[in-house]
Amino acid sequence: MDLLGLYNYWIVILLMMMGFYVVIASGHLVKKLIGLNLFQASVFILYISMGTVDGGAAPILRSGVGVFSNPLPHVLILTAIVVGVATTALGLALVVRIKEAYGSVEEEDIHRQDDSL
Amino acid sequence: MIEVVTVILFGMLAVTAIAAIRLHDLFAVVMMFSIYSLLAAAVFVAMDAVDVAFTEAAVGVGISTVLMLATIGLVGRHEKRPTHRPGLPLAVVTLTGMVLVYGTLDMPRFGDPLAPIHQHVAPHYLQDSPVEIGIPNVVTGVLASYRGYDTLGELTVIFTAGIGVLALLGIRRRKRDES
């Protein structure tokens, strides 16, 4: 069964969709950001799994090893992890400001206050 | 053997994500996210991405968790029970997932050494970086030299985000001092 070789993508999609569900179904802004981070970590796994080679080793060159996994996705994801934490920090700072301005971080409370203006 | 380890780790990731969905105490959700990041780092080790694994373990498990805990310390840790039914989000998520699964049907198989991703610049990096850059860790070589502009762009993003955080939280503090 050749399609079974795609199992890594399918599990990653399952994890991604759980993160996506947290983003759209929960009302608390911090929980939304956590959902976004779950989604993001799943995307990292997707990229890394694409760079894997059967029987490969970590891409650190040494004698006696001939097959390495692809270093390019690793580099891209290293960058993405650090950028991800920077954007998360910015999002959390926005949440703190929203709490200051509205007195709540629940999506429905914020919408209600905006309607009353 | 590696496949078994990977599948078990994937299962634990799924359980952690479900727990994060079902919990309503934000402290517990942040801890679940931290465990999720640590498990993701273990998956990266199983997939031979050691550099990514220790970055994820340091940044995802460490810094992100601390930032989130600091935030829930300021905004409160309890989520209100949702008033709307979960049907619509569930339908959106299922539909998106099915479209994505349809998109994977043309992807190369997991671990296939003939996949297009392994034919482009990766052989060049693996064969020539010891001569051109001279360090055994190819990931570091690519990060700092071949794709150095990428890393510079990353620094720009972090700098901008840092300015943004300072602007958002610094103004707040000044207003409080005046009042």
Interface residues (C-beta under 8 A of the other chain):
Chain A: D2 L3 G5 L6 Y7 N8 Y9 W10 I11 I13 L14 L15 M16 M17 M18 G19 F20 Y21 V22 I24 A25 S26 G27 H28 L29 V30 K31 L33 I34 G35 N37 L38 A41 F44 I45 I48 S49 M50 G51 T52 V53 D54 G56 A57 A58 P59 I60 L61 R62 V67 F68 S69 N70 P71 L72 P73 H74 V75 L76 I77 L78 T79 I81 V82 V83 G84 V85 A86 T87 T88 A89 L90 L92 A93 L94 V95 V96 R97 K99 E100 V105 E106 E108
Chain B: T6 V7 F10 L13 A14 A17 I18 A20 I21 L26 V29 V30 F33 Y36 S37 A40 V43 F44 M47 D48 A49 V50 D51 V52 T55 E56 V59 G60 I63 S64 L67 M68 A70 T71 I72 L74 V75 G76 E79 K80 P82 T83 P86 P89 L90 V92 V93 T94 T96 G97 L100 V101 T104 L105 M107 P108 R109 F110 G111 D112 P113 A115 I117 H118 V121 A122 Y125 L126 S129 P130 P136 N137 V138 V139 V142 L143 R147 D150 T151 E154 V157 I158 A161 G162 G164 V165 L168 L169 R172
